[in-house]
Amino acid sequence: KNGAIDAWVHPIVMKKGRPAHCLHCICHSETGNANAAYVDATQNAPTDDTSAEYRLLNIMFRHTTTLGIRIQRNILRAALKRRFVEVQLPYRDNIREGK
């Protein structure tokens, strides 16, 4: 609901062998420079920028202890079309509400 196409966390090892997590998030870039808009909004008056990139930056800064977020733009992503197919299995009570 906040505009993320995909998000995942993977464990990493920091200095001195300390465990940590790396959060990745992919979204559509709707503005030219959401990072500058975010910095301006946090230092000055709130902005009306409601792009997915701005919302996700706000969420990550608010709910983590990070001091910075790396932003990469123009990353290519390939996606297959999906479809749901109902199949009949030889077992009883196999109804799944995953649609």
TAFENWO-V498832 format. One record per residue. RES is the residue in three letters. NEAR is the number of other C-alpha atoms within 10 Angstrom. Layout:
res-><RES	RES>
near-><NEAR	NEAR>
//
This chain:
res-><LYS	ASN	GLY	ALA	ILE	ASP	ALA	TRP	VAL	HIS	PRO	ILE	VAL	MET	LYS	LYS	GLY	ARG	PRO	ALA	HIS	CYS	LEU	HIS	CYS	ILE	CYS	HIS	SER	GLU	THR	GLY	ASN	ALA	ASN	ALA	ALA	TYR	VAL	ASP	ALA	THR	GLN	ASN	ALA	PRO	THR	ASP	ASP	THR	SER	ALA	GLU	TYR	ARG	LEU	LEU	ASN	ILE	MET	PHE	ARG	HIS	THR	THR	THR	LEU	GLY	ILE	ARG	ILE	GLN	ARG	ASN	ILE	LEU	ARG	ALA	ALA	LEU	LYS	ARG	ARG	PHE	VAL	GLU	VAL	GLN	LEU	PRO	TYR	ARG	ASP	ASN	ILE	ARG	GLU	GLY	LYS>
near-><5	13	16	14	11	9	10	9	10	9	10	11	11	10	7	6	8	8	10	11	11	10	12	12	16	19	16	14	16	12	14	9	12	20	16	11	16	19	10	13	14	12	8	9	8	11	11	8	14	13	16	21	25	21	16	18	17	13	12	15	13	10	8	9	8	9	6	9	12	6	11	8	11	7	7	5	6	4	5	5	4	6	6	7	6	7	7	8	9	7	6	7	7	10	9	7	5	5	6>
//
